[in-house]
């Protein structure tokens, strides 16, 4: 079950979940950044926009994609998009440059600077992150019903 913050309208897991309560226009995050980053983000967005029950919001410095939980965070930096997503096992393959444990999941970091770097292999990993949390929440619902 999710909760929507009345101030910033972000979709959260519960009413007492900590979050940065800032509602910002996504375009503002790309001001004074390399123009190619906006194109790369738009390409990434074009893949995700049709996925079921995804809410997208901008915080002070990043864009958050949520289904049952946050499955993707995109932070526009000066010359790259820092992309963070979660998988149930580490995949230390390009374009992943960093993997770290976070709440029992493997947090993966990718940096892209061009439109061409948003490719099928990256989108497949992000889709796996989306399904990981969607599946995880379905499992919890089934356990609660027993």
Phi and psi in radians as a Rosetta constraint file:
Dihedral C 1 N 2 CA 2 C 2 CIRCULARHARMONIC -1.972 0.35
Dihedral N 2 CA 2 C 2 N 3 CIRCULARHARMONIC 2.954 0.35
Dihedral C 2 N 3 CA 3 C 3 CIRCULARHARMONIC -2.371 0.35
Dihedral N 3 CA 3 C 3 N 4 CIRCULARHARMONIC 2.488 0.35
Dihedral C 3 N 4 CA 4 C 4 CIRCULARHARMONIC -1.936 0.35
Dihedral N 4 CA 4 C 4 N 5 CIRCULARHARMONIC 2.162 0.35
Dihedral C 4 N 5 CA 5 C 5 CIRCULARHARMONIC -1.136 0.35
Dihedral N 5 CA 5 C 5 N 6 CIRCULARHARMONIC 2.231 0.35
Dihedral C 5 N 6 CA 6 C 6 CIRCULARHARMONIC -1.207 0.35
Dihedral N 6 CA 6 C 6 N 7 CIRCULARHARMONIC -0.365 0.35
Dihedral C 6 N 7 CA 7 C 7 CIRCULARHARMONIC -1.470 0.35
Dihedral N 7 CA 7 C 7 N 8 CIRCULARHARMONIC -0.887 0.35
Dihedral C 7 N 8 CA 8 C 8 CIRCULARHARMONIC -1.867 0.35
Dihedral N 8 CA 8 C 8 N 9 CIRCULARHARMONIC -0.112 0.35
Dihedral C 8 N 9 CA 9 C 9 CIRCULARHARMONIC 1.106 0.35
Dihedral N 9 CA 9 C 9 N 10 CIRCULARHARMONIC 0.418 0.35
Dihedral C 9 N 10 CA 10 C 10 CIRCULARHARMONIC -1.419 0.35
Dihedral N 10 CA 10 C 10 N 11 CIRCULARHARMONIC 2.492 0.35
Dihedral C 10 N 11 CA 11 C 11 CIRCULARHARMONIC -1.469 0.35
Dihedral N 11 CA 11 C 11 N 12 CIRCULARHARMONIC 2.127 0.35
Dihedral C 11 N 12 CA 12 C 12 CIRCULARHARMONIC -2.195 0.35
Dihedral N 12 CA 12 C 12 N 13 CIRCULARHARMONIC 2.844 0.35
Dihedral C 12 N 13 CA 13 C 13 CIRCULARHARMONIC -1.201 0.35
Dihedral N 13 CA 13 C 13 N 14 CIRCULARHARMONIC -0.679 0.35
Dihedral C 13 N 14 CA 14 C 14 CIRCULARHARMONIC -2.585 0.35
Dihedral N 14 CA 14 C 14 N 15 CIRCULARHARMONIC 2.862 0.35
Dihedral C 14 N 15 CA 15 C 15 CIRCULARHARMONIC -1.139 0.35
Dihedral N 15 CA 15 C 15 N 16 CIRCULARHARMONIC -0.487 0.35
Dihedral C 15 N 16 CA 16 C 16 CIRCULARHARMONIC -1.751 0.35
Dihedral N 16 CA 16 C 16 N 17 CIRCULARHARMONIC 0.234 0.35
Dihedral C 16 N 17 CA 17 C 17 CIRCULARHARMONIC -1.265 0.35
Dihedral N 17 CA 17 C 17 N 18 CIRCULARHARMONIC 2.312 0.35
Dihedral C 17 N 18 CA 18 C 18 CIRCULARHARMONIC -1.212 0.35
Dihedral N 18 CA 18 C 18 N 19 CIRCULARHARMONIC 2.452 0.35
Dihedral C 18 N 19 CA 19 C 19 CIRCULARHARMONIC -2.783 0.35
Dihedral N 19 CA 19 C 19 N 20 CIRCULARHARMONIC 2.822 0.35
Dihedral C 19 N 20 CA 20 C 20 CIRCULARHARMONIC -1.465 0.35
Dihedral N 20 CA 20 C 20 N 21 CIRCULARHARMONIC 1.910 0.35
Dihedral C 20 N 21 CA 21 C 21 CIRCULARHARMONIC -1.500 0.35
Dihedral N 21 CA 21 C 21 N 22 CIRCULARHARMONIC 1.178 0.35
Dihedral C 21 N 22 CA 22 C 22 CIRCULARHARMONIC -2.256 0.35
Dihedral N 22 CA 22 C 22 N 23 CIRCULARHARMONIC 2.230 0.35
Dihedral C 22 N 23 CA 23 C 23 CIRCULARHARMONIC -1.863 0.35
Dihedral N 23 CA 23 C 23 N 24 CIRCULARHARMONIC 2.058 0.35
Dihedral C 23 N 24 CA 24 C 24 CIRCULARHARMONIC -2.241 0.35
Dihedral N 24 CA 24 C 24 N 25 CIRCULARHARMONIC 2.665 0.35
Dihedral C 24 N 25 CA 25 C 25 CIRCULARHARMONIC -1.291 0.35
Dihedral N 25 CA 25 C 25 N 26 CIRCULARHARMONIC 2.280 0.35
Dihedral C 25 N 26 CA 26 C 26 CIRCULARHARMONIC -1.000 0.35
Dihedral N 26 CA 26 C 26 N 27 CIRCULARHARMONIC -0.682 0.35
Dihedral C 26 N 27 CA 27 C 27 CIRCULARHARMONIC -1.011 0.35
Dihedral N 27 CA 27 C 27 N 28 CIRCULARHARMONIC -0.548 0.35
Dihedral C 27 N 28 CA 28 C 28 CIRCULARHARMONIC -1.084 0.35
Dihedral N 28 CA 28 C 28 N 29 CIRCULARHARMONIC -0.483 0.35
Dihedral C 28 N 29 CA 29 C 29 CIRCULARHARMONIC -1.265 0.35
Dihedral N 29 CA 29 C 29 N 30 CIRCULARHARMONIC -0.232 0.35
Dihedral C 29 N 30 CA 30 C 30 CIRCULARHARMONIC -1.818 0.35
Dihedral N 30 CA 30 C 30 N 31 CIRCULARHARMONIC 0.053 0.35
Dihedral C 30 N 31 CA 31 C 31 CIRCULARHARMONIC -1.139 0.35
Dihedral N 31 CA 31 C 31 N 32 CIRCULARHARMONIC 2.349 0.35
Dihedral C 31 N 32 CA 32 C 32 CIRCULARHARMONIC 1.079 0.35
Dihedral N 32 CA 32 C 32 N 33 CIRCULARHARMONIC 0.456 0.35
Dihedral C 32 N 33 CA 33 C 33 CIRCULARHARMONIC -1.981 0.35
Dihedral N 33 CA 33 C 33 N 34 CIRCULARHARMONIC 2.838 0.35
Dihedral C 33 N 34 CA 34 C 34 CIRCULARHARMONIC -0.968 0.35
Dihedral N 34 CA 34 C 34 N 35 CIRCULARHARMONIC 2.253 0.35
Dihedral C 34 N 35 CA 35 C 35 CIRCULARHARMONIC -1.032 0.35
Dihedral N 35 CA 35 C 35 N 36 CIRCULARHARMONIC -0.577 0.35
Dihedral C 35 N 36 CA 36 C 36 CIRCULARHARMONIC -1.055 0.35
Dihedral N 36 CA 36 C 36 N 37 CIRCULARHARMONIC -0.489 0.35
Dihedral C 36 N 37 CA 37 C 37 CIRCULARHARMONIC -1.136 0.35
Dihedral N 37 CA 37 C 37 N 38 CIRCULARHARMONIC -0.663 0.35
Dihedral C 37 N 38 CA 38 C 38 CIRCULARHARMONIC -1.125 0.35
Dihedral N 38 CA 38 C 38 N 39 CIRCULARHARMONIC -0.705 0.35
Dihedral C 38 N 39 CA 39 C 39 CIRCULARHARMONIC -1.138 0.35
Dihedral N 39 CA 39 C 39 N 40 CIRCULARHARMONIC -0.735 0.35
Dihedral C 39 N 40 CA 40 C 40 CIRCULARHARMONIC -1.109 0.35
Dihedral N 40 CA 40 C 40 N 41 CIRCULARHARMONIC -0.742 0.35
Dihedral C 40 N 41 CA 41 C 41 CIRCULARHARMONIC -1.101 0.35
Dihedral N 41 CA 41 C 41 N 42 CIRCULARHARMONIC -0.773 0.35
Dihedral C 41 N 42 CA 42 C 42 CIRCULARHARMONIC -1.050 0.35
Dihedral N 42 CA 42 C 42 N 43 CIRCULARHARMONIC -0.670 0.35
Dihedral C 42 N 43 CA 43 C 43 CIRCULARHARMONIC -1.135 0.35
Dihedral N 43 CA 43 C 43 N 44 CIRCULARHARMONIC -0.792 0.35
Dihedral C 43 N 44 CA 44 C 44 CIRCULARHARMONIC -1.045 0.35
Dihedral N 44 CA 44 C 44 N 45 CIRCULARHARMONIC -0.788 0.35
Dihedral C 44 N 45 CA 45 C 45 CIRCULARHARMONIC -1.053 0.35
Dihedral N 45 CA 45 C 45 N 46 CIRCULARHARMONIC -0.649 0.35
Dihedral C 45 N 46 CA 46 C 46 CIRCULARHARMONIC -1.093 0.35
Dihedral N 46 CA 46 C 46 N 47 CIRCULARHARMONIC -0.505 0.35
Dihedral C 46 N 47 CA 47 C 47 CIRCULARHARMONIC -1.299 0.35
Dihedral N 47 CA 47 C 47 N 48 CIRCULARHARMONIC -0.726 0.35
Dihedral C 47 N 48 CA 48 C 48 CIRCULARHARMONIC -1.485 0.35
Dihedral N 48 CA 48 C 48 N 49 CIRCULARHARMONIC -0.472 0.35
Dihedral C 48 N 49 CA 49 C 49 CIRCULARHARMONIC -0.967 0.35
Dihedral N 49 CA 49 C 49 N 50 CIRCULARHARMONIC -0.527 0.35
Dihedral C 49 N 50 CA 50 C 50 CIRCULARHARMONIC -1.600 0.35
Dihedral N 50 CA 50 C 50 N 51 CIRCULARHARMONIC -0.020 0.35
Dihedral C 50 N 51 CA 51 C 51 CIRCULARHARMONIC -1.238 0.35
Dihedral N 51 CA 51 C 51 N 52 CIRCULARHARMONIC 2.539 0.35
Dihedral C 51 N 52 CA 52 C 52 CIRCULARHARMONIC -1.180 0.35
Dihedral N 52 CA 52 C 52 N 53 CIRCULARHARMONIC 2.333 0.35
Dihedral C 52 N 53 CA 53 C 53 CIRCULARHARMONIC 0.947 0.35
Dihedral N 53 CA 53 C 53 N 54 CIRCULARHARMONIC 0.830 0.35
Dihedral C 53 N 54 CA 54 C 54 CIRCULARHARMONIC -1.848 0.35
Dihedral N 54 CA 54 C 54 N 55 CIRCULARHARMONIC 2.187 0.35
Dihedral C 54 N 55 CA 55 C 55 CIRCULARHARMONIC -1.878 0.35
Dihedral N 55 CA 55 C 55 N 56 CIRCULARHARMONIC 2.498 0.35
Dihedral C 55 N 56 CA 56 C 56 CIRCULARHARMONIC -2.185 0.35
Dihedral N 56 CA 56 C 56 N 57 CIRCULARHARMONIC 2.275 0.35
Dihedral C 56 N 57 CA 57 C 57 CIRCULARHARMONIC -2.539 0.35
Dihedral N 57 CA 57 C 57 N 58 CIRCULARHARMONIC 2.741 0.35
Dihedral C 57 N 58 CA 58 C 58 CIRCULARHARMONIC -1.882 0.35
Dihedral N 58 CA 58 C 58 N 59 CIRCULARHARMONIC 2.361 0.35
Dihedral C 58 N 59 CA 59 C 59 CIRCULARHARMONIC -1.811 0.35
Dihedral N 59 CA 59 C 59 N 60 CIRCULARHARMONIC -2.849 0.35
Dihedral C 59 N 60 CA 60 C 60 CIRCULARHARMONIC -0.995 0.35
Dihedral N 60 CA 60 C 60 N 61 CIRCULARHARMONIC -0.668 0.35
Dihedral C 60 N 61 CA 61 C 61 CIRCULARHARMONIC -2.435 0.35
Dihedral N 61 CA 61 C 61 N 62 CIRCULARHARMONIC 0.192 0.35
Dihedral C 61 N 62 CA 62 C 62 CIRCULARHARMONIC -2.672 0.35
Dihedral N 62 CA 62 C 62 N 63 CIRCULARHARMONIC 2.962 0.35
Dihedral C 62 N 63 CA 63 C 63 CIRCULARHARMONIC -1.963 0.35
Dihedral N 63 CA 63 C 63 N 64 CIRCULARHARMONIC 2.255 0.35
Dihedral C 63 N 64 CA 64 C 64 CIRCULARHARMONIC -1.979 0.35
Dihedral N 64 CA 64 C 64 N 65 CIRCULARHARMONIC 2.299 0.35
Dihedral C 64 N 65 CA 65 C 65 CIRCULARHARMONIC -1.957 0.35
Dihedral N 65 CA 65 C 65 N 66 CIRCULARHARMONIC 2.160 0.35
Dihedral C 65 N 66 CA 66 C 66 CIRCULARHARMONIC -2.239 0.35
Dihedral N 66 CA 66 C 66 N 67 CIRCULARHARMONIC 2.401 0.35
Dihedral C 66 N 67 CA 67 C 67 CIRCULARHARMONIC -1.984 0.35
Dihedral N 67 CA 67 C 67 N 68 CIRCULARHARMONIC -1.715 0.35
Dihedral C 67 N 68 CA 68 C 68 CIRCULARHARMONIC -1.474 0.35
Dihedral N 68 CA 68 C 68 N 69 CIRCULARHARMONIC -0.459 0.35
Dihedral C 68 N 69 CA 69 C 69 CIRCULARHARMONIC -2.551 0.35
Dihedral N 69 CA 69 C 69 N 70 CIRCULARHARMONIC 3.012 0.35
Dihedral C 69 N 70 CA 70 C 70 CIRCULARHARMONIC -1.177 0.35
Dihedral N 70 CA 70 C 70 N 71 CIRCULARHARMONIC 2.124 0.35
Dihedral C 70 N 71 CA 71 C 71 CIRCULARHARMONIC -1.962 0.35
Dihedral N 71 CA 71 C 71 N 72 CIRCULARHARMONIC -0.195 0.35
Dihedral C 71 N 72 CA 72 C 72 CIRCULARHARMONIC -2.677 0.35
Dihedral N 72 CA 72 C 72 N 73 CIRCULARHARMONIC 2.383 0.35
Dihedral C 72 N 73 CA 73 C 73 CIRCULARHARMONIC -2.277 0.35
Dihedral N 73 CA 73 C 73 N 74 CIRCULARHARMONIC 2.236 0.35
Dihedral C 73 N 74 CA 74 C 74 CIRCULARHARMONIC -2.075 0.35
Dihedral N 74 CA 74 C 74 N 75 CIRCULARHARMONIC 2.109 0.35
Dihedral C 74 N 75 CA 75 C 75 CIRCULARHARMONIC -2.012 0.35
Dihedral N 75 CA 75 C 75 N 76 CIRCULARHARMONIC 1.918 0.35
Dihedral C 75 N 76 CA 76 C 76 CIRCULARHARMONIC -1.253 0.35
Dihedral N 76 CA 76 C 76 N 77 CIRCULARHARMONIC 2.106 0.35
Dihedral C 76 N 77 CA 77 C 77 CIRCULARHARMONIC -1.865 0.35
Dihedral N 77 CA 77 C 77 N 78 CIRCULARHARMONIC -3.058 0.35
Dihedral C 77 N 78 CA 78 C 78 CIRCULARHARMONIC -1.021 0.35
Dihedral N 78 CA 78 C 78 N 79 CIRCULARHARMONIC -0.826 0.35
Dihedral C 78 N 79 CA 79 C 79 CIRCULARHARMONIC -2.126 0.35
Dihedral N 79 CA 79 C 79 N 80 CIRCULARHARMONIC -0.092 0.35
Dihedral C 79 N 80 CA 80 C 80 CIRCULARHARMONIC -2.484 0.35
Dihedral N 80 CA 80 C 80 N 81 CIRCULARHARMONIC 2.801 0.35
Dihedral C 80 N 81 CA 81 C 81 CIRCULARHARMONIC -1.680 0.35
Dihedral N 81 CA 81 C 81 N 82 CIRCULARHARMONIC 2.156 0.35
Dihedral C 81 N 82 CA 82 C 82 CIRCULARHARMONIC -1.585 0.35
Dihedral N 82 CA 82 C 82 N 83 CIRCULARHARMONIC 2.043 0.35
Dihedral C 82 N 83 CA 83 C 83 CIRCULARHARMONIC -1.957 0.35
Dihedral N 83 CA 83 C 83 N 84 CIRCULARHARMONIC 2.225 0.35
Dihedral C 83 N 84 CA 84 C 84 CIRCULARHARMONIC -2.168 0.35
Dihedral N 84 CA 84 C 84 N 85 CIRCULARHARMONIC 2.303 0.35
Dihedral C 84 N 85 CA 85 C 85 CIRCULARHARMONIC -2.572 0.35
Dihedral N 85 CA 85 C 85 N 86 CIRCULARHARMONIC 3.004 0.35
Dihedral C 85 N 86 CA 86 C 86 CIRCULARHARMONIC -2.159 0.35
Dihedral N 86 CA 86 C 86 N 87 CIRCULARHARMONIC 2.461 0.35
Dihedral C 86 N 87 CA 87 C 87 CIRCULARHARMONIC -2.340 0.35
Dihedral N 87 CA 87 C 87 N 88 CIRCULARHARMONIC 2.863 0.35
Dihedral C 87 N 88 CA 88 C 88 CIRCULARHARMONIC -1.490 0.35
Dihedral N 88 CA 88 C 88 N 89 CIRCULARHARMONIC -0.048 0.35
Dihedral C 88 N 89 CA 89 C 89 CIRCULARHARMONIC -2.620 0.35
Dihedral N 89 CA 89 C 89 N 90 CIRCULARHARMONIC 2.650 0.35
Dihedral C 89 N 90 CA 90 C 90 CIRCULARHARMONIC -1.228 0.35
Dihedral N 90 CA 90 C 90 N 91 CIRCULARHARMONIC 2.413 0.35
Dihedral C 90 N 91 CA 91 C 91 CIRCULARHARMONIC -2.169 0.35
Dihedral N 91 CA 91 C 91 N 92 CIRCULARHARMONIC 1.630 0.35
Dihedral C 91 N 92 CA 92 C 92 CIRCULARHARMONIC -1.618 0.35
Dihedral N 92 CA 92 C 92 N 93 CIRCULARHARMONIC 1.158 0.35
Dihedral C 92 N 93 CA 93 C 93 CIRCULARHARMONIC -2.217 0.35
Dihedral N 93 CA 93 C 93 N 94 CIRCULARHARMONIC 2.650 0.35
Dihedral C 93 N 94 CA 94 C 94 CIRCULARHARMONIC -1.029 0.35
Dihedral N 94 CA 94 C 94 N 95 CIRCULARHARMONIC 2.443 0.35
Dihedral C 94 N 95 CA 95 C 95 CIRCULARHARMONIC -1.650 0.35
Dihedral N 95 CA 95 C 95 N 96 CIRCULARHARMONIC 0.208 0.35
Dihedral C 95 N 96 CA 96 C 96 CIRCULARHARMONIC -1.153 0.35
Dihedral N 96 CA 96 C 96 N 97 CIRCULARHARMONIC 2.222 0.35
Dihedral C 96 N 97 CA 97 C 97 CIRCULARHARMONIC -1.922 0.35
Dihedral N 97 CA 97 C 97 N 98 CIRCULARHARMONIC -0.204 0.35
Dihedral C 97 N 98 CA 98 C 98 CIRCULARHARMONIC -2.686 0.35
Dihedral N 98 CA 98 C 98 N 99 CIRCULARHARMONIC 2.418 0.35
Dihedral C 98 N 99 CA 99 C 99 CIRCULARHARMONIC -2.309 0.35
Dihedral N 99 CA 99 C 99 N 100 CIRCULARHARMONIC 2.346 0.35
Dihedral C 99 N 100 CA 100 C 100 CIRCULARHARMONIC -2.488 0.35
Dihedral N 100 CA 100 C 100 N 101 CIRCULARHARMONIC 2.624 0.35
Dihedral C 100 N 101 CA 101 C 101 CIRCULARHARMONIC -1.340 0.35
Dihedral N 101 CA 101 C 101 N 102 CIRCULARHARMONIC 2.403 0.35
Dihedral C 101 N 102 CA 102 C 102 CIRCULARHARMONIC -2.624 0.35
Dihedral N 102 CA 102 C 102 N 103 CIRCULARHARMONIC 2.009 0.35
Dihedral C 102 N 103 CA 103 C 103 CIRCULARHARMONIC 0.879 0.35
Dihedral N 103 CA 103 C 103 N 104 CIRCULARHARMONIC 0.781 0.35
Dihedral C 103 N 104 CA 104 C 104 CIRCULARHARMONIC 1.349 0.35
Dihedral N 104 CA 104 C 104 N 105 CIRCULARHARMONIC 0.055 0.35
Dihedral C 104 N 105 CA 105 C 105 CIRCULARHARMONIC -2.025 0.35
Dihedral N 105 CA 105 C 105 N 106 CIRCULARHARMONIC 2.873 0.35
Dihedral C 105 N 106 CA 106 C 106 CIRCULARHARMONIC -1.773 0.35
Dihedral N 106 CA 106 C 106 N 107 CIRCULARHARMONIC 2.008 0.35
Dihedral C 106 N 107 CA 107 C 107 CIRCULARHARMONIC -1.498 0.35
Dihedral N 107 CA 107 C 107 N 108 CIRCULARHARMONIC 2.149 0.35
Dihedral C 107 N 108 CA 108 C 108 CIRCULARHARMONIC -1.908 0.35
Dihedral N 108 CA 108 C 108 N 109 CIRCULARHARMONIC 2.428 0.35
Dihedral C 108 N 109 CA 109 C 109 CIRCULARHARMONIC -2.109 0.35
Dihedral N 109 CA 109 C 109 N 110 CIRCULARHARMONIC 2.347 0.35
Dihedral C 109 N 110 CA 110 C 110 CIRCULARHARMONIC -2.324 0.35
Dihedral N 110 CA 110 C 110 N 111 CIRCULARHARMONIC 2.488 0.35
Dihedral C 110 N 111 CA 111 C 111 CIRCULARHARMONIC -2.092 0.35
Dihedral N 111 CA 111 C 111 N 112 CIRCULARHARMONIC 2.254 0.35
Dihedral C 111 N 112 CA 112 C 112 CIRCULARHARMONIC -2.180 0.35
Dihedral N 112 CA 112 C 112 N 113 CIRCULARHARMONIC 2.534 0.35
Dihedral C 112 N 113 CA 113 C 113 CIRCULARHARMONIC -2.111 0.35
Dihedral N 113 CA 113 C 113 N 114 CIRCULARHARMONIC -0.255 0.35
Dihedral C 113 N 114 CA 114 C 114 CIRCULARHARMONIC -2.304 0.35
Dihedral N 114 CA 114 C 114 N 115 CIRCULARHARMONIC 2.813 0.35
Dihedral C 114 N 115 CA 115 C 115 CIRCULARHARMONIC -1.015 0.35
Dihedral N 115 CA 115 C 115 N 116 CIRCULARHARMONIC -0.703 0.35
Dihedral C 115 N 116 CA 116 C 116 CIRCULARHARMONIC -1.141 0.35
Dihedral N 116 CA 116 C 116 N 117 CIRCULARHARMONIC -0.398 0.35
Dihedral C 116 N 117 CA 117 C 117 CIRCULARHARMONIC -1.319 0.35
Dihedral N 117 CA 117 C 117 N 118 CIRCULARHARMONIC -0.254 0.35
Dihedral C 117 N 118 CA 118 C 118 CIRCULARHARMONIC -1.485 0.35
Dihedral N 118 CA 118 C 118 N 119 CIRCULARHARMONIC 1.615 0.35
Dihedral C 118 N 119 CA 119 C 119 CIRCULARHARMONIC -2.101 0.35
Dihedral N 119 CA 119 C 119 N 120 CIRCULARHARMONIC 3.127 0.35
Dihedral C 119 N 120 CA 120 C 120 CIRCULARHARMONIC -1.058 0.35
Dihedral N 120 CA 120 C 120 N 121 CIRCULARHARMONIC -0.665 0.35
Dihedral C 120 N 121 CA 121 C 121 CIRCULARHARMONIC -1.150 0.35
Dihedral N 121 CA 121 C 121 N 122 CIRCULARHARMONIC -0.684 0.35
Dihedral C 121 N 122 CA 122 C 122 CIRCULARHARMONIC -1.160 0.35
Dihedral N 122 CA 122 C 122 N 123 CIRCULARHARMONIC -0.808 0.35
Dihedral C 122 N 123 CA 123 C 123 CIRCULARHARMONIC -1.089 0.35
Dihedral N 123 CA 123 C 123 N 124 CIRCULARHARMONIC -0.645 0.35
Dihedral C 123 N 124 CA 124 C 124 CIRCULARHARMONIC -1.093 0.35
Dihedral N 124 CA 124 C 124 N 125 CIRCULARHARMONIC -0.702 0.35
Dihedral C 124 N 125 CA 125 C 125 CIRCULARHARMONIC -1.170 0.35
Dihedral N 125 CA 125 C 125 N 126 CIRCULARHARMONIC -0.703 0.35
Dihedral C 125 N 126 CA 126 C 126 CIRCULARHARMONIC -1.158 0.35
Dihedral N 126 CA 126 C 126 N 127 CIRCULARHARMONIC -0.678 0.35
Dihedral C 126 N 127 CA 127 C 127 CIRCULARHARMONIC -1.115 0.35
Dihedral N 127 CA 127 C 127 N 128 CIRCULARHARMONIC -0.643 0.35
Dihedral C 127 N 128 CA 128 C 128 CIRCULARHARMONIC -1.111 0.35
Dihedral N 128 CA 128 C 128 N 129 CIRCULARHARMONIC -0.661 0.35
Dihedral C 128 N 129 CA 129 C 129 CIRCULARHARMONIC -1.105 0.35
Dihedral N 129 CA 129 C 129 N 130 CIRCULARHARMONIC -0.787 0.35
Dihedral C 129 N 130 CA 130 C 130 CIRCULARHARMONIC -0.994 0.35
Dihedral N 130 CA 130 C 130 N 131 CIRCULARHARMONIC -0.853 0.35
Dihedral C 130 N 131 CA 131 C 131 CIRCULARHARMONIC -1.222 0.35
Dihedral N 131 CA 131 C 131 N 132 CIRCULARHARMONIC -0.519 0.35
Dihedral C 131 N 132 CA 132 C 132 CIRCULARHARMONIC -1.043 0.35
Dihedral N 132 CA 132 C 132 N 133 CIRCULARHARMONIC -0.829 0.35
Dihedral C 132 N 133 CA 133 C 133 CIRCULARHARMONIC -1.350 0.35
Dihedral N 133 CA 133 C 133 N 134 CIRCULARHARMONIC -0.578 0.35
Dihedral C 133 N 134 CA 134 C 134 CIRCULARHARMONIC -1.114 0.35
Dihedral N 134 CA 134 C 134 N 135 CIRCULARHARMONIC -0.797 0.35
Dihedral C 134 N 135 CA 135 C 135 CIRCULARHARMONIC -1.149 0.35
Dihedral N 135 CA 135 C 135 N 136 CIRCULARHARMONIC -0.752 0.35
Dihedral C 135 N 136 CA 136 C 136 CIRCULARHARMONIC -1.028 0.35
Dihedral N 136 CA 136 C 136 N 137 CIRCULARHARMONIC -0.736 0.35
Dihedral C 136 N 137 CA 137 C 137 CIRCULARHARMONIC -1.224 0.35
Dihedral N 137 CA 137 C 137 N 138 CIRCULARHARMONIC -0.659 0.35
Dihedral C 137 N 138 CA 138 C 138 CIRCULARHARMONIC -1.075 0.35
Dihedral N 138 CA 138 C 138 N 139 CIRCULARHARMONIC -0.724 0.35
Dihedral C 138 N 139 CA 139 C 139 CIRCULARHARMONIC -1.067 0.35
Dihedral N 139 CA 139 C 139 N 140 CIRCULARHARMONIC -0.716 0.35
Dihedral C 139 N 140 CA 140 C 140 CIRCULARHARMONIC -1.134 0.35
Dihedral N 140 CA 140 C 140 N 141 CIRCULARHARMONIC -0.708 0.35
Dihedral C 140 N 141 CA 141 C 141 CIRCULARHARMONIC -1.099 0.35
Dihedral N 141 CA 141 C 141 N 142 CIRCULARHARMONIC -0.734 0.35
Dihedral C 141 N 142 CA 142 C 142 CIRCULARHARMONIC -1.121 0.35
Dihedral N 142 CA 142 C 142 N 143 CIRCULARHARMONIC -0.673 0.35
Dihedral C 142 N 143 CA 143 C 143 CIRCULARHARMONIC -1.158 0.35
Dihedral N 143 CA 143 C 143 N 144 CIRCULARHARMONIC -0.681 0.35
Dihedral C 143 N 144 CA 144 C 144 CIRCULARHARMONIC -1.153 0.35
Dihedral N 144 CA 144 C 144 N 145 CIRCULARHARMONIC -0.553 0.35
Dihedral C 144 N 145 CA 145 C 145 CIRCULARHARMONIC -1.326 0.35
Dihedral N 145 CA 145 C 145 N 146 CIRCULARHARMONIC -0.324 0.35
